Amino acid sequence: MWIPRPLYEILPYLYMGSGAGLLGAAYLIEQGPRGLLLVLGAAGLTLGLVLWMRRRDYRASQREYDTHSLDR
């Protein structure tokens, strides 16, 4: 499945933002599904950070190699 590049680039930040929002909501509410909000918030924050770091590392490693040398 292909998604538009602007959406692809913003996904880690959306995940981190929603995770932080859910953690904030869990902190503010006194009753209800507090545990569920904590788990979902932590998962969203972790997923966003993992995606961001993996993309950063992949892009850094791609800059180190000359991909055009394989075409010769």
C-alpha positions, 0 to 999 in steps of 0.5 A: 500500500502506497501513501502520499509522501507528505503523509508518510513523512508526518506519520512518526510525529502524528504517532508521537503526538497522539501518544503524548496526548493519550498520556496527558489524558490519562494523567488528567482523568481520575476515573475510567479507562486510565490504564488503557490510555496509559498503554495506548499512549506509551505504545503510540509514543514508542512507535513514533520514536522507533519510526523516526529513529529507523528512518533517520538511521536509514537515510544517514547510511544511504548517504554514506554509500555511492549507489551509482557505482553498482550501475557501472 
